[in-house]
Amino acid sequence: MKQDVSEIYTKGGGEEYHTASPRQRLLNDNNREVAATYTKCLLQQYSISKIGSVLEFGAGFGQNLLKICANKKIAYEPAAFAREIAKTYPELEVIDSLDSQKEQVDMVLSIHSLEHVLEPFRELGRIHELIRPGGTLFIVLPTEKIGTYVPRDENNHLYSWTPQTIGNLLVASGFELVCVDVVGRSLEYRLAKIIDLNTRLWFAMTKLSGRILGNVDIVAVAKKI
């Protein structure tokens, strides 16, 4: 029997999915603040500091957009439960479908989202259409450890990439690849206070801890030409 993948994220408004570990940490305001700071600093590492308009694909609670310097911030999130929290931030325009976004944007941000969609190539095509010529796609993807199958996996990732394979997919989707890097796993809450004191130290420590623990992310930056 086929499973309706979308129901995993939207059933009951998506509350069950978004309140499960590890996402439940983001129900805490302080942890959303950490996520916002991390995203801002991560973009700065790639010389992205000011944007005209940005749309986040799979915005969750909207935390990643909060500290980005942009004239317009659009949060696309299919789960009603997460959208309601994102709507508490007045600076965000929250949408439930990409079809409702008629204007092109300067950047699309996607953090730990593409691995959840059934057809990544199709979604990247839609994202490509939403970006202005010369605009940027900034994407962060988790990597998976080799292991055994776990029923009812809390993350429910459908795909995993390497720097080579995500680079190939982005080029096939019409993007010009700027860079693909491997970085430490995005949110090390235990090191959270360091990021406000020394951003470079934060990234060095998360990269080191990520490699030791095997928790690393892929960051890909691409342009629409």
Order of alpha helices (4+ residues) and beta strands (2+ residues): alpha-alpha-alpha-beta-beta-alpha-beta-beta-alpha-beta-alpha-beta-alpha-alpha-beta
